[in-house]
């Protein structure tokens, strides 16, 4: 194990859906209902899992091709957002250990941002509904950058808004595209998979700290200690 030393405060960039909040059931239901309305029944949770970590825009662009949807992409994005926001405002649970981590980081003065593949309106609504907007700083949507995850753009923009060098940032992610994006941005990464993985999973094991069982094994105290220490140069 590498030696570690105490360092100046890092910056933390948090994914939203499936990482901070348990929003995937809402996205699944919104997507299932949208596809059914457009003549595509039978969308399953297994189908939905294919798109976890992929931006809303890229997901719907793929649906247009895969399912032959005739509606304009912007129309589909707006429809999905409307369906999702109605569900999100009614109920979006925050993961308990994630709440403890964010509160502790906030008390320590660690700068935080949210970087998500969701639309800006969805991010704003969820952060407000859960009270997380009082604890984290800027929020960056994949809509605001040229490329979504696994490209590093959304994380690099979050670092820029925090005034932090990428090397001083820690990303917390639940999905393969997000872990890949964090590593491409040259940021340390904490991986909390939305679906349990093997400890030697080829993507998730590249993260600096991996909780293979996801939220069931995630611990705020362990993560905080890891975030606040960096490998010795």
Residue, then its C-alpha position, 0 to 999 in steps of 0.5 A: x500500500x502506498x504511503x500517505x500524507x496529510x494534505x490540503x483540502x481536496x475538492x469533491x465532485x459527486x455524481x447525483x443519480x444512484x450515488x447521492x440519491x436513489x433516483x434510478x427507480x424514478x428514471x426507470x418509470x419515467x422512461x418506461x412510461x414514455x416509451x409505452x406512450x410512443x408505442x414501445x411497451x415492455x421496457x424492463x429494468x434490465x433494459x434500463x440498467x444499460x443506460x445507468x451513467x449515460x446522459x439523458x440526451x445520449x440515452x434518448x438519442x439511442x432510443x430514437x435509433x433503437x426503437x425507431x421513435x419519430x419524435x424530435x430528440x428535444x421533444x423526447x428530452x422534455x417529455x422525459x424530464x417532465x415525467x421524471x420531475x413529477x416523480x422526483x419531487x414526490x419522492x427521491x430518497x437520499x442514501x443515508x451514508x452519503x448524507x453523513x459523508x456530505x454533511x461531514x465534508x461540508x462541516x470540514x469546509x471541503x468544496x463540493x460540486x455535483x456533476x451529472x448526466x441528468x438535465x439541469x432542471x432535474x438536478x436543480x429539482x432533486x437537490x432542492x427537494x432533498x435539501x442537498x443544495x444547502x450542502x453542495x456548491x455548483x451543479x454541472x449537467x452533461x447538457x453544459x459540456x460537449x461530451x457526456x461520460x465516459x468523456x471527462x468533460x463534466x468533471x473537468x467543468x466541475x473542477x473549473x467551477x470549484x477553482x480546483x486542479x483536477x489532480x486535487x479532486x475526488x469523484x464519487x460515482x456509481x456507474x462504469x461511464x462515470x468511473x472511466x470519466x473520473x480516471x480520464x480527468x486524472x481525478x481520484x475516484x471512489x466507486x459505489x456501484x449501483x449493482x454489486x460487482x466483483x472486487x477485481x471488476x476491470x472497470x470499477x477496480x481501477x478506482x482508488x476506493x471501491x465498495x463492491x457491494x455498492x450502497x450496502x457496503x459504503x461507509x461514510x467514515x472510511x470514505x471521508x478518511x480516504x478522501x482527506x489523505x493523498x498518496x505521498x509524492 
